[in-house]
Amino acid sequence: MCSDSFLEAALRVKPFVLFAIVVGLLAVSSSTFAHHGTANYDMTKVVTLKGTVTDFQFINPHTLILFDVKNEKGIVEHWQAEATSPNHLVRAGWTKNIVKSGDEITISGFRAKNGSTVMRFQKMVLANGQEITEGGE
Protein backbone atom coordinates (compact mmCIF):
# COMPACT_ATOMS: atom_id res chain seq x y z
CA MET A 1 0.00 0.00 0.00
CA CYS A 2 1.01 3.58 -0.50
CA SER A 3 1.88 5.79 2.39
CA ASP A 4 -0.22 8.90 2.88
CA SER A 5 2.70 11.22 2.09
CA PHE A 6 3.39 9.45 -1.23
CA LEU A 7 -0.28 9.70 -2.19
CA GLU A 8 -0.39 13.39 -1.30
CA ALA A 9 2.74 14.05 -3.36
CA ALA A 10 1.30 12.15 -6.36
CA LEU A 11 -1.95 14.12 -6.19
CA ARG A 12 0.00 17.41 -6.15
CA VAL A 13 2.18 16.41 -9.13
CA LYS A 14 -0.59 14.93 -11.28
CA PRO A 15 -2.36 18.26 -12.11
CA PHE A 16 0.99 19.89 -12.91
CA VAL A 17 1.99 17.02 -15.21
CA LEU A 18 -1.40 17.10 -16.94
CA PHE A 19 -1.14 20.88 -17.37
CA ALA A 20 2.39 20.57 -18.80
CA ILE A 21 1.27 17.89 -21.28
CA VAL A 22 -1.70 19.97 -22.47
CA VAL A 23 0.43 23.11 -22.89
CA GLY A 24 3.09 21.11 -24.73
CA LEU A 25 0.56 19.58 -27.11
CA LEU A 26 -1.02 22.94 -27.85
CA ALA A 27 2.35 24.54 -28.50
CA VAL A 28 3.42 21.81 -30.88
CA SER A 29 0.10 21.47 -32.68
CA SER A 30 -0.69 25.17 -33.12
CA SER A 31 1.17 25.28 -36.42
CA THR A 32 -1.08 22.56 -37.80
CA PHE A 33 -4.04 24.91 -37.43
CA ALA A 34 -2.37 27.71 -39.37
CA HIS A 35 -3.83 28.43 -42.77
CA HIS A 36 -1.40 29.47 -45.45
CA GLY A 37 -3.74 30.11 -48.38
CA THR A 38 -1.13 31.64 -50.67
CA ALA A 39 1.98 29.65 -49.71
CA ASN A 40 1.68 27.39 -52.78
CA TYR A 41 1.47 30.25 -55.26
CA ASP A 42 4.02 32.56 -56.89
CA MET A 43 2.61 35.84 -55.58
CA THR A 44 5.22 37.88 -57.49
CA LYS A 45 3.75 37.38 -60.97
CA VAL A 46 0.16 37.73 -62.19
CA VAL A 47 -0.97 35.34 -64.93
CA THR A 48 -3.98 36.26 -67.10
CA LEU A 49 -5.78 33.61 -69.14
CA LYS A 50 -8.82 33.55 -71.41
CA GLY A 51 -10.90 30.40 -71.24
CA THR A 52 -14.22 28.60 -70.95
CA VAL A 53 -15.71 27.66 -67.58
CA THR A 54 -16.15 23.89 -67.20
CA ASP A 55 -17.31 23.87 -63.57
CA PHE A 56 -17.91 26.30 -60.72
CA GLN A 57 -17.76 24.87 -57.21
CA PHE A 58 -19.12 27.33 -54.66
CA ILE A 59 -17.90 25.19 -51.75
CA ASN A 60 -15.90 25.43 -48.53
CA PRO A 61 -13.16 25.91 -47.73
CA HIS A 62 -12.32 27.51 -51.09
CA THR A 63 -14.45 28.30 -54.11
CA LEU A 64 -13.08 26.71 -57.30
CA ILE A 65 -13.43 27.89 -60.88
CA LEU A 66 -12.46 25.19 -63.37
CA PHE A 67 -11.86 26.33 -66.92
CA ASP A 68 -10.25 25.25 -70.18
CA VAL A 69 -7.61 27.33 -71.95
CA LYS A 70 -6.05 26.72 -75.36
CA ASN A 71 -2.29 27.14 -75.06
CA GLU A 72 -0.04 28.64 -77.76
CA LYS A 73 0.10 25.21 -79.50
CA GLY A 74 -3.70 24.95 -79.61
CA ILE A 75 -3.79 22.24 -76.95
CA VAL A 76 -6.53 22.55 -74.33
CA GLU A 77 -5.25 22.82 -70.77
CA HIS A 78 -7.54 22.25 -67.81
CA TRP A 79 -7.06 25.02 -65.25
CA GLN A 80 -8.34 25.58 -61.74
CA ALA A 81 -8.58 28.93 -59.93
CA GLU A 82 -8.93 28.87 -56.17
CA ALA A 83 -10.78 31.77 -54.53
CA THR A 84 -11.65 32.42 -50.92
CA SER A 85 -14.61 30.93 -49.03
CA PRO A 86 -18.20 31.27 -50.27
CA ASN A 87 -19.08 33.16 -47.07
CA HIS A 88 -16.56 35.89 -47.89
CA LEU A 89 -17.58 35.96 -51.56
CA VAL A 90 -21.31 36.30 -50.78
CA ARG A 91 -20.49 39.42 -48.75
CA ALA A 92 -18.66 40.71 -51.86
CA GLY A 93 -21.75 40.14 -54.03
CA TRP A 94 -21.04 36.68 -55.48
CA THR A 95 -23.76 34.04 -55.90
CA LYS A 96 -23.55 30.36 -56.75
CA ASN A 97 -24.67 31.35 -60.27
CA ILE A 98 -22.11 34.09 -60.93
CA VAL A 99 -20.53 31.86 -63.60
CA LYS A 100 -21.64 28.58 -65.15
CA SER A 101 -20.25 25.96 -67.49
CA GLY A 102 -19.76 27.37 -70.97
CA ASP A 103 -19.17 30.97 -69.89
CA GLU A 104 -16.22 32.70 -71.52
CA ILE A 105 -14.00 34.42 -68.95
CA THR A 106 -10.67 36.17 -68.64
CA ILE A 107 -9.15 35.30 -65.29
CA SER A 108 -6.08 36.60 -63.51
CA GLY A 109 -4.23 35.15 -60.59
CA PHE A 110 -1.02 33.73 -59.22
CA ARG A 111 0.14 30.39 -60.65
CA ALA A 112 1.11 27.49 -58.45
CA LYS A 113 4.84 27.39 -57.67
CA ASN A 114 5.04 23.78 -58.90
CA GLY A 115 4.03 24.87 -62.43
CA SER A 116 0.71 23.01 -62.44
CA THR A 117 -2.36 24.54 -64.09
CA VAL A 118 -3.66 25.86 -60.78
CA MET A 119 -3.86 29.50 -59.74
CA ARG A 120 -4.86 31.65 -56.79
CA PHE A 121 -7.76 33.81 -57.99
CA GLN A 122 -7.25 37.56 -58.21
CA LYS A 123 -9.95 38.77 -60.62
CA MET A 124 -12.21 37.65 -63.44
CA VAL A 125 -13.75 39.51 -66.35
CA LEU A 126 -17.00 38.10 -67.73
CA ALA A 127 -17.90 38.13 -71.43
CA ASN A 128 -20.06 41.24 -70.86
CA GLY A 129 -17.02 43.10 -69.45
CA GLN A 130 -18.08 42.91 -65.81
CA GLU A 131 -15.03 42.66 -63.51
CA ILE A 132 -15.36 40.34 -60.54
CA THR A 133 -12.97 40.33 -57.54
CA GLU A 134 -13.06 38.78 -54.10
CA GLY A 135 -13.99 42.17 -52.65
CA GLY A 136 -12.42 44.01 -49.79
CA GLU A 137 -9.42 45.05 -51.86
DONU-889824 format. One record per residue (C-alpha): x, y, z; residue in three letters. Coordinates in Angstrom, 3 decimals. Each point is the difference from the previous one (the first is absolute). Layout:
<rogu c1="X" c2="Y" c3="Z" tido="ALA"/>
...
! end
This chain:
<rogu c1="0.000" c2="0.000" c3="0.000" tido="MET"/>
<rogu c1="1.005" c2="3.581" c3="-0.504" tido="CYS"/>
<rogu c1="0.871" c2="2.207" c3="2.891" tido="SER"/>
<rogu c1="-2.095" c2="3.108" c3="0.492" tido="ASP"/>
<rogu c1="2.914" c2="2.329" c3="-0.791" tido="SER"/>
<rogu c1="0.695" c2="-1.770" c3="-3.317" tido="PHE"/>
<rogu c1="-3.674" c2="0.243" c3="-0.966" tido="LEU"/>
<rogu c1="-0.106" c2="3.688" c3="0.900" tido="GLU"/>
<rogu c1="3.127" c2="0.661" c3="-2.063" tido="ALA"/>
<rogu c1="-1.438" c2="-1.896" c3="-2.997" tido="ALA"/>
<rogu c1="-3.246" c2="1.973" c3="0.162" tido="LEU"/>
<rogu c1="1.945" c2="3.282" c3="0.041" tido="ARG"/>
<rogu c1="2.178" c2="-0.993" c3="-2.980" tido="VAL"/>
<rogu c1="-2.765" c2="-1.480" c3="-2.150" tido="LYS"/>
<rogu c1="-1.774" c2="3.327" c3="-0.826" tido="PRO"/>
<rogu c1="3.348" c2="1.634" c3="-0.799" tido="PHE"/>
<rogu c1="1.004" c2="-2.874" c3="-2.308" tido="VAL"/>
<rogu c1="-3.387" c2="0.080" c3="-1.723" tido="LEU"/>
<rogu c1="0.258" c2="3.785" c3="-0.434" tido="PHE"/>
<rogu c1="3.528" c2="-0.315" c3="-1.426" tido="ALA"/>
<rogu c1="-1.121" c2="-2.675" c3="-2.480" tido="ILE"/>
<rogu c1="-2.968" c2="2.080" c3="-1.196" tido="VAL"/>
<rogu c1="2.133" c2="3.132" c3="-0.419" tido="VAL"/>
<rogu c1="2.655" c2="-1.993" c3="-1.835" tido="GLY"/>
<rogu c1="-2.523" c2="-1.537" c3="-2.386" tido="LEU"/>
<rogu c1="-1.587" c2="3.366" c3="-0.737" tido="LEU"/>
<rogu c1="3.372" c2="1.601" c3="-0.648" tido="ALA"/>
<rogu c1="1.072" c2="-2.737" c3="-2.384" tido="VAL"/>
<rogu c1="-3.320" c2="-0.341" c3="-1.795" tido="SER"/>
<rogu c1="-0.788" c2="3.704" c3="-0.440" tido="SER"/>
<rogu c1="1.861" c2="0.114" c3="-3.307" tido="SER"/>
<rogu c1="-2.256" c2="-2.726" c3="-1.376" tido="THR"/>
<rogu c1="-2.959" c2="2.349" c3="0.376" tido="PHE"/>
<rogu c1="1.673" c2="2.800" c3="-1.946" tido="ALA"/>
<rogu c1="-1.461" c2="0.723" c3="-3.399" tido="HIS"/>
<rogu c1="2.431" c2="1.038" c3="-2.682" tido="HIS"/>
<rogu c1="-2.341" c2="0.642" c3="-2.930" tido="GLY"/>
<rogu c1="2.606" c2="1.534" c3="-2.284" tido="THR"/>
<rogu c1="3.109" c2="-1.992" c3="0.958" tido="ALA"/>
<rogu c1="-0.301" c2="-2.262" c3="-3.068" tido="ASN"/>
<rogu c1="-0.205" c2="2.864" c3="-2.485" tido="TYR"/>
<rogu c1="2.549" c2="2.301" c3="-1.627" tido="ASP"/>
<rogu c1="-1.405" c2="3.281" c3="1.303" tido="MET"/>
<rogu c1="2.603" c2="2.047" c3="-1.906" tido="THR"/>
<rogu c1="-1.462" c2="-0.507" c3="-3.481" tido="LYS"/>
<rogu c1="-3.593" c2="0.351" c3="-1.214" tido="VAL"/>
<rogu c1="-1.131" c2="-2.391" c3="-2.745" tido="VAL"/>
<rogu c1="-3.010" c2="0.929" c3="-2.166" tido="THR"/>
<rogu c1="-1.800" c2="-2.654" c3="-2.045" tido="LEU"/>
<rogu c1="-3.037" c2="-0.064" c3="-2.268" tido="LYS"/>
<rogu c1="-2.089" c2="-3.150" c3="0.165" tido="GLY"/>
<rogu c1="-3.315" c2="-1.794" c3="0.294" tido="THR"/>
<rogu c1="-1.491" c2="-0.940" c3="3.366" tido="VAL"/>
<rogu c1="-0.436" c2="-3.773" c3="0.381" tido="THR"/>
<rogu c1="-1.161" c2="-0.017" c3="3.633" tido="ASP"/>
<rogu c1="-0.605" c2="2.425" c3="2.853" tido="PHE"/>
<rogu c1="0.156" c2="-1.424" c3="3.510" tido="GLN"/>
<rogu c1="-1.361" c2="2.460" c3="2.552" tido="PHE"/>
<rogu c1="1.219" c2="-2.144" c3="2.905" tido="ILE"/>
<rogu c1="2.003" c2="0.237" c3="3.218" tido="ASN"/>
<rogu c1="2.741" c2="0.480" c3="0.808" tido="PRO"/>
<rogu c1="0.839" c2="1.606" c3="-3.367" tido="HIS"/>
<rogu c1="-2.138" c2="0.786" c3="-3.020" tido="THR"/>
<rogu c1="1.372" c2="-1.588" c3="-3.186" tido="LEU"/>
<rogu c1="-0.348" c2="1.176" c3="-3.581" tido="ILE"/>
<rogu c1="0.973" c2="-2.693" c3="-2.487" tido="LEU"/>
<rogu c1="0.594" c2="1.138" c3="-3.550" tido="PHE"/>
<rogu c1="1.617" c2="-1.081" c3="-3.266" tido="ASP"/>
<rogu c1="2.634" c2="2.075" c3="-1.766" tido="VAL"/>
<rogu c1="1.566" c2="-0.610" c3="-3.417" tido="LYS"/>
<rogu c1="3.760" c2="0.423" c3="0.302" tido="ASN"/>
<rogu c1="2.247" c2="1.498" c3="-2.692" tido="GLU"/>
<rogu c1="0.136" c2="-3.428" c3="-1.743" tido="LYS"/>
<rogu c1="-3.796" c2="-0.258" c3="-0.113" tido="GLY"/>
<rogu c1="-0.087" c2="-2.715" c3="2.663" tido="ILE"/>
<rogu c1="-2.746" c2="0.312" c3="2.617" tido="VAL"/>
<rogu c1="1.282" c2="0.272" c3="3.557" tido="GLU"/>
<rogu c1="-2.288" c2="-0.574" c3="2.969" tido="HIS"/>
<rogu c1="0.479" c2="2.773" c3="2.558" tido="TRP"/>
<rogu c1="-1.286" c2="0.560" c3="3.509" tido="GLN"/>
<rogu c1="-0.235" c2="3.348" c3="1.803" tido="ALA"/>
<rogu c1="-0.349" c2="-0.054" c3="3.766" tido="GLU"/>
<rogu c1="-1.856" c2="2.897" c3="1.634" tido="ALA"/>
<rogu c1="-0.865" c2="0.654" c3="3.616" tido="THR"/>
<rogu c1="-2.959" c2="-1.492" c3="1.889" tido="SER"/>
<rogu c1="-3.592" c2="0.336" c3="-1.239" tido="PRO"/>
<rogu c1="-0.877" c2="1.896" c3="3.198" tido="ASN"/>
<rogu c1="2.519" c2="2.723" c3="-0.820" tido="HIS"/>
<rogu c1="-1.025" c2="0.072" c3="-3.669" tido="LEU"/>
<rogu c1="-3.724" c2="0.342" c3="0.782" tido="VAL"/>
<rogu c1="0.818" c2="3.115" c3="2.025" tido="ARG"/>
<rogu c1="1.835" c2="1.292" c3="-3.103" tido="ALA"/>
<rogu c1="-3.097" c2="-0.567" c3="-2.176" tido="GLY"/>
<rogu c1="0.712" c2="-3.459" c3="-1.451" tido="TRP"/>
<rogu c1="-2.716" c2="-2.638" c3="-0.418" tido="THR"/>
<rogu c1="0.207" c2="-3.683" c3="-0.848" tido="LYS"/>
<rogu c1="-1.116" c2="0.990" c3="-3.519" tido="ASN"/>
<rogu c1="2.557" c2="2.735" c3="-0.659" tido="ILE"/>
<rogu c1="1.576" c2="-2.226" c3="-2.672" tido="VAL"/>
<rogu c1="-1.113" c2="-3.277" c3="-1.555" tido="LYS"/>
<rogu c1="1.399" c2="-2.620" c3="-2.341" tido="SER"/>
<rogu c1="0.484" c2="1.402" c3="-3.474" tido="GLY"/>
<rogu c1="0.588" c2="3.608" c3="1.082" tido="ASP"/>
<rogu c1="2.956" c2="1.727" c3="-1.633" tido="GLU"/>
<rogu c1="2.222" c2="1.717" c3="2.574" tido="ILE"/>
<rogu c1="3.322" c2="1.755" c3="0.311" tido="THR"/>
<rogu c1="1.521" c2="-0.873" c3="3.342" tido="ILE"/>
<rogu c1="3.069" c2="1.301" c3="1.786" tido="SER"/>
<rogu c1="1.857" c2="-1.448" c3="2.918" tido="GLY"/>
<rogu c1="3.206" c2="-1.425" c3="1.367" tido="PHE"/>
<rogu c1="1.157" c2="-3.332" c3="-1.423" tido="ARG"/>
<rogu c1="0.976" c2="-2.905" c3="2.198" tido="ALA"/>
<rogu c1="3.726" c2="-0.104" c3="0.773" tido="LYS"/>
<rogu c1="0.199" c2="-3.604" c3="-1.222" tido="ASN"/>
<rogu c1="-1.011" c2="1.083" c3="-3.534" tido="GLY"/>
<rogu c1="-3.319" c2="-1.855" c3="-0.008" tido="SER"/>
<rogu c1="-3.067" c2="1.529" c3="-1.650" tido="THR"/>
<rogu c1="-1.303" c2="1.322" c3="3.305" tido="VAL"/>
<rogu c1="-0.197" c2="3.640" c3="1.040" tido="MET"/>
<rogu c1="-1.005" c2="2.148" c3="2.954" tido="ARG"/>
<rogu c1="-2.895" c2="2.156" c3="-1.199" tido="PHE"/>
<rogu c1="0.506" c2="3.755" c3="-0.221" tido="GLN"/>
<rogu c1="-2.701" c2="1.208" c3="-2.407" tido="LYS"/>
<rogu c1="-2.252" c2="-1.123" c3="-2.823" tido="MET"/>
<rogu c1="-1.541" c2="1.865" c3="-2.908" tido="VAL"/>
<rogu c1="-3.248" c2="-1.411" c3="-1.379" tido="LEU"/>
<rogu c1="-0.905" c2="0.030" c3="-3.707" tido="ALA"/>
<rogu c1="-2.157" c2="3.107" c3="0.573" tido="ASN"/>
<rogu c1="3.036" c2="1.868" c3="1.408" tido="GLY"/>
<rogu c1="-1.057" c2="-0.194" c3="3.642" tido="GLN"/>
<rogu c1="3.045" c2="-0.250" c3="2.297" tido="GLU"/>
<rogu c1="-0.323" c2="-2.325" c3="2.974" tido="ILE"/>
<rogu c1="2.385" c2="-0.002" c3="2.994" tido="THR"/>
<rogu c1="-0.087" c2="-1.553" c3="3.444" tido="GLU"/>
<rogu c1="-0.930" c2="3.386" c3="1.449" tido="GLY"/>
<rogu c1="1.572" c2="1.846" c3="2.863" tido="GLY"/>
<rogu c1="2.996" c2="1.040" c3="-2.067" tido="GLU"/>
! end
